[in-house]
Amino acid sequence: MISHPNGNNLSSQGVDVGRATRFVVFIGIVSLFADMTYESARSINGPFLAVLGASATVVGIVAGLGELLGYALRFFSGRLADRTGRYWAVVLAGYAVNLLAVPALALAGNWPLAATLMFIERSGKALRTPARDAMLSFAGRRMGRGWGFALHEALDQTGATIGPLIVAGVMYWRSDYHLAFAVLLVPALIALGVLLAARAAYPRPRELETATPHLGTHGFDRPFWLYLVGTACLAAGFADYPLIAYHFEKAATVPPDWIPIFYSIAMGVDALAALALGRLYDRRGMGVVAGAALLAVPVAPLVFLGGFGPALAGAVLWGIGMGAQESVMKAAVAGMSPAALRGTAFGVYNLSFGIFWFLGSAAMGALYDLSIPTLVAFSVAMQLLSAPLIMLVARRQAGEEHR
């Protein structure tokens, strides 16, 4: 068993913490410009589809199916990375598809074509994410996995904060969605250039993890699968931003040029929350994940039932939820899986998360057209289910540590 499930057994053997930290920062800079590209697009995807004639149901399905592709395909790409050991090849191919699909949206003149490009973008992210997260987890073994994923997420979300502000500026200046997407070609190309430099500087990232915990490679223990059930409930009830933005546009509770600003605020909160939660996770463990899940419960009532002020508060809590998903929830996966199956573990986790994100998004999109209060009740109920399941995993892990 792992004596320190959060990845804090910092023995004196192996690579130094500084080298591992520099690797995380390098990948974080890649993610900064990548998020400046595709998270900017995400902030206006919902209203863009609405302008092209899509209904709320279509927006919900497109958002949910895009996330399903973005998560389900990770199962296969994670296994591919583990079996071949070619983490960089998988990451480079995924980033190229992920990033170049975004400025191509400038050419979309109807919602089916726009939706197709959104699916392609999500597929590219699916291809590269498990391999990238596996590489980050190798570095995190030395520096603390919670902090490693949190530091990466903070850099990642810096780009996600700046990017929507650029889009908001374009929308304020020209009110032209196509121009806003075209501008995003610049950060996309910068991200790909930095990625190639990172590949040259760290050709063998697996070597960053030298002290691997003793775990069999036949599969995963029961807490891992219970954790998947808890996070699946969270995914099903977590409203995706395209549907939230669609509501802001449709109900006129938030002015159009403020919609990407709200997203930018959420991304800034995401970055700060990830840093705080990452530190707490390395000290307190899985209970931090359950607490973060509870903080996301009020999001749906605030954004779908309130005016400008409550919507802003909901965006802040939504950002905290996203920060948890991209930092401590991933750190927990790394702590429950052996290095030899790390890419597979992230793939399985993302497959489960993506399926239920899709089902929840599709359900909430349909419920929006029928009854917004019912949508809110569904979201709250599903997220309330997740916290006790994650706490049960935390108790089991604590019990194993004290045996």
N, C-alpha and C positions, 0 to 999 in steps of 0.2 A: 504494500500500500504506500501511498505518498504521505510522508510525514508532515509536509507543509503544502496542502492542496492549493493554496493561492500562489505558489511559485516563489516563495521567499527564502528558500534554502540557499543562501548566497555563500557557497563554499569558496575557499581561496583558490580552487583549481579552475582551470579553463581560462577563457578569454576575460579581459578586464571589463568592468562595468562601463568604462568610458567608450570603448569600441562598440559595445552593444547599444549604448545610448545614441552614439553618432549614427548608427544604422537606422534606428527608429526615427531620428530627426530627418535623415535623408529621405526615407520613405514618406515621412510626414510632409515634407516640402512637395513631393510629387502629388500627394493627396490634396495639398492646399490648392494647387492650380487645377487639379482634376475636379475638385468640388466647386471651385470657382466656375467651372464649365457646366457640369451636369446638375448641380444643385440650383444654380441660377435658372436653368431650364425648368427644373421641377417646380420652382416658385411660381411659374406662369403657365405651366402645362394645362392646368384645369381651365383657367379663363380662355386660353388659346383654343382649346377644344370647343368651348362654349361658343366662341366667336365663329368657329368653323361649322357650327350647327349641331354639335353633339348635345344629348340630353344628360341629365344627372346620372341616370342609369348607365349610359355609355361611359361617362367619366369615371364612375365607380368601378366598372368592369375593366376599363383600360388601365386604371391605376392599379387595381388588384391583380389583373392578369400580368401586367408588367412586373409587379413585385413577385408574382409566382414564378415567372420565367427567371427573374433576377435571383431568386433563391433556389428553385428546384434544380436548375442547371448546375448549381454549385456542388451538388452531390457528385455529379460526374466529373466536374473539373477538379474537385478535391481528390477524388480517387486517382485521377490521371496524374496529378502532381505527385502524390505519394508513390505511385507505382513506377513512374519514370524518373523521379527525382529532379525533373527539369522545371523547377519552380519559376525561374526567370523567363523561360520561353512561354509558359502559360500566362504569366503576368503581363509580359510585353504584348502578346496577341490580344489579351482581354482589354487592356487599356486603349489600344489602337481603335478597336471596335467601339468601345464605350464612349470615347471622347469625340471621335469624328462623326458619330451619328447625330450629335447635338447641333452643330452649326448647319447640318443638312436639313434641319427643320425649317430653316429660312426658305427652303424651296417648296415646302408643303402648302398646297392650295386647298386641301380638303381634309376632313378629320380622319378618314381611313388611312391616308398616306401618313399623316402626322402620327397616328397611333402606331403604325408599322415601324416608323423610325424610333418611337419611344420604346417599343418592344426590342428593337435591335440594340439600343443603348443599354437597356437593362440586361440583355443577354451578354453583352461585352463585360459588364460589371460582374455578372455571374461567373464568367470564365476566369477572371483574374483574382476575385476576392479570396477564395479559400487558400490559394497558394500564397498570396500576400499576407494573409492573417497567420498562416503557418510560419512564414519567415519572421513576422513580428513576434510570435510566441517563442521562437528560438532565442531571440534577443531578450525577451521578457523574463526568461528563466533566471537571468543574472540580475536584472534591475528591478524585479517585482512585476508580475504580469499585469496586475491592476494598473500600476503606474505606467508600464510600457504601452498598453493599449490606450490609456488615458492621454499620455503625451502625444501619441499619434493622432488621437481624436481631436485634441486641442488644435493642432496644426491643421488637420483636415477641416475642422469647422471654422477656422480663420478664413479659409477660402470660401466656405459656404456662407459666411457672413458678408464678406466683401462682394462676392459675385452678384447676389440679388440686389445689392445697392446699385451696382452698375446697370443692371437690367431696369431697376426703378428709374434711374436717371434717363435711360433711353426712352422708357415709356412716358416719362414726364415731358421729355423734349419733343418726341415725335409720335407717341402713342402707336408705335409700329412693332408688333410682335415679331415679324419677319426680320426686321433690322436687329432687334434684341438678340435673336438666335444667331445671326451672322456675326455679331461682335464677339461671340463666345469662341470663335475659331482661334483667337489669339491665346487665351490661357490654355486651350487644348494642346496647341503646338508646344508651348513652354513646358507643360507637364510631360509630354513625350520626350522632350529633350533632356529634362532632368532625370527621367527614368533611365535613359540610356547611360547617363553618367553614373547613376547608382549601381547599375549592372556592372560597369567597369570597376568600380571601387570595391564592391562586395560580390565577387563571382560565386562564392560558396557560402550562402547564408546559414545552411544547416550546421556549419561548424561553430556558430555562435552559441549553440546549446551543447555544452560538453558534459554536464552532469545531469544525465537523464534519469528520472525516477523509475524505479522498477515496476513496470506494469506489463502484463502480457499483451501480445499483439493480436489475440484471437477476437477481441471485441471490447465492449464497454460495459461497465458495471451498472447495477440497477439505478443508483442515483442519477446517472446520466440520462436514462430514459424517462425517469420521473421529472427531471429538469426540463426535458423536451415538452412534456405535457403542460407544465406550468407556463413555459414561454409561448407555447402554441395558443393558450388562452389569452395571454397578453397581446399577441399578434392579431388575433381575431377581433379584439375590441379596440385596437389602436387606430383611430381615424387617420387616413393618409392625407397629406397636405393638399393634393389636387382637389379632393372632395371638399375640404375645408375652404380652400380658395374659391371653388365653384360657388359655395354657399355665400361667401363674402360678396362675390360679384352679383349673384342672383338676388339676394336679400338686401343688397346695398347697405349692409351694416359697416362695411369697410370700403373707403374710396379705392378705385382701381389702382392708382399709383401707390397706395399704401399696402397693397397685398404683398408685393415682394419685400417691402420694408418689414412687415410683420414676420415674414419668413427669415429675413436677415437677423432680426432680433432673436428669433427662436434658435438660429444657428449659433449666435454668439452665446446664448445661454447654454446651448448644447456643449460648447467647448469648455466653459467654466465648470459646468456640472460634471463633465467627464473627468476633469482634473481632481475635483473634490471627491467624487465617488471612487475614483481609482485609488487614491490614498486611503480612503476609508475601507475599501475592499481588502487591500493588502494587510490592514490591521484587524478588521472585524469579520471578513469572510462573506458568505452567501447572504446573510441577513441584510446586507446593504442592497443587494439586488431586489429582495422582496420590498424593502422600503421605497426604493425608486419606483417599483411597479405601482404602489399605492398613490404616489404623487401624481401619476398620470390619470387617475380615475376622474377627476373633475374636468378634464379637457373637453369632452364632448358637450356637457351641459353649458360650459362657458362659451364655446365657439359657435354652437348651433342655436342656443336659446338667448344669448345675450347680445347687447349692442357693442359699440366700439371698445369701451373699457373692458368689459368681461372677455371680449374676443382677444384683446391684447394679453390679459392675464392667462387665458387659455393657451395662447401661442408660447408664452414663457414656460408653462408647465409641459407643453408638448415638446419644447426644446430639452427640458430635463429628461423626459422619457427617451428621446432620441439619444441623448448623451449616455444614458444607461445602456441602451441597446448596443451602442458601438464601442463601449469600453468594458464595464464590469460583466455584462452578460457574455461577452466573448472571452474575457479572462476566465470566467467560470468553466467554459467549454475546454479551454486549454488545460486548466487544472484537473479536469476529469478524464484526460486522454493521454495515451503514450505518444512520444515524439514520432514514432514510426507510423502512427495512424492520425497524426494531427490534421493533415489536410482532409482526410476522410471524416474526422470528427466535425470539423467545421462544415463540411459538405452535408452531412446528415442533419446537423443542427439547422442549417440554412434551408434545407429541403422542408423540414417540419415547419419552421417559422414562415416560410414563403407560402406553403399550401394554405395555412390558416390565415395568413395575411390576405391572400386572395379571396378566400371564402368570406372573411369578415368584411373586406372592402366591397365585394360584390353585394353582400347582404345590406350593408349600410347605404350603398348607392341606390338599391331598390327601395329600401325603407325611406330614404329621403324623399322620393317621389310620392310615397304613400302617407307617411307620418313622421315628422321630424322628432317628436317626443319619443316615439317607439325606437327610432334610431339611437337616441341618447340612452334610453333604458338598456338596449342591447349592448352598447359600448361599455357602460358602467358595470353591468353584470359580468361580462366576460373578463374584464380586468380585475374585478374583485375576486374572481375565482383563481387568478394566477398567484397572488401573494401567499396564501396558505400552502400551496403546493411547493413553491420555491423555499418557504420556511421549513417544510418537511425535509427537503434535500439538505438544507443548512444544518438541521439537527442531526441527521444521519452522518454527515461529514464530521460534525463535532464529536459525535459518539465514537467514530472510527479513530479520530485523533487521540482520544483518551484511553483507548484500549491498551 
